[in-house]
Amino acid sequence: MLADKRILLIISGGIAAYKSPDLVRRLRERGARVRCLLTEGGSQFVTSLALGAVSEDKVYQNIFSLTDENEMGHIRLSREADVVLVAPATANILAKMAQGIADDLATTALLATDKPVLVAPAMNVRMWGNPATQDNIKTLSRRGVGFIGPDEGDMACGEFGLGRMSDPNDIADALEDFFRKGQPLDGTRALVTSGPTVEAIDPVRYLANRSSGKQGHAIAAALAGLGSATTLISGPSHQPDPPGVDIVRVESAAQMLDACAKALPVDIAVCAAAVSDWRVEAQAGEKIKKTGSRKTPTLKLVENPDILASLSQAGNKRPRLVVGFAAETENVTANAQAKRSKKGCDWIVANDVSAGTGTFAGDDNTVHLITKDGVEDWPKMTKTAVAGRLADRIAEALGGNT
Ligand code: CTP
């Protein structure tokens, strides 16, 4: 959900600055690009070397450094970000921000920025409670500065109370909430199935298919990017985890169905998984041996539950919009239209997966969107682009913020 968000992280001089490399890692794990700006005080608690290593970027410190000004002036620094985050924010930097003081690179960037500013205060409980600090907080809140924490707890100074910097994961959550607000799918929940399912024959062997999970994972990322709280239920796949998405890993169709049922209620369900149609009726508890067997074993297959159909027919738990995929090798749109009415879903994304199209495991997809109003032929595009366009269509269909 923080994918490609640019965060200017200002680290001011409090003991909680020791948590900032961890904060950088938590933000980057969720896809953010983090640039660090370290105050003189901050540099007493954490080194620019550590911050540079975890952010994999230059750390900015000195307003009078000609090199910094040549490479990236303080005005550009403050504007080439989607949000400015001050963490930890000391009582001192909050006071300077409230007064408009610009006596170092951090405060100059804060005064020059036209981007939203969020602060995660960290200070002694009495400093937090001091009327001067409380007045500054009111001033800053009135001007639109967002506050994350502080939390209550034991402090480095030995006292207990309000003033502890929020946990880095909670700060990252707060940033995700911040970016979700105003997004077209803010307030919705989505589930996406992705990848193949594998059905065990015995503890060693299984039935599987060629699905890579690329398309489903990209859809989960796109829905989360539009602000939907998204759960991705994935069969075995080598795709990287999409940032900002809850991931449930499963193997068999039965496990996938179970995970989908647990994820309900949701507003949106997209079934992109290539679910195995059959499973072996009686899984062998031990490896089936070749030596000593009297004849080649015969596998008896039974049909798996249809996850898309069961979500489409989930009664009062039915998602508002259910989207299926149709993997076809012939009569693509006609077969997909028949699938739409048979399973009872709202839309079907039909794709040709015949040999030679390279759809399975490839980066591109040529799809047809089938709705009650007819068939839309989309040009060939990357799976990421298909995901983005589908997510936009879903947001339109659900009518913006809910
Ligand atoms: N699907 C599902 N559960 C199954 C089988 C399929 O949820 N047991 C979903 C897929 O995720 C996809 C849609 O149903 O969204 C169509 O899958 P597809 O493999 O194209 O069709 P099948 O229903 O398996 O029919 P057929 O194999 O006859 O083409």
Boltz pocket constraint, residues with backbone or C-beta under 6 A from the ligand:
constraints:
  - pocket:
      binder: B
      contacts: [[A, 193], [A, 253], [A, 271], [A, 272], [A, 273], [A, 274], [A, 275], [A, 276], [A, 277], [A, 304], [A, 305], [A, 306], [A, 307], [A, 308], [A, 309], [A, 323], [A, 324], [A, 325], [A, 326], [A, 327], [A, 328], [A, 339]]
      max_distance: 6.0
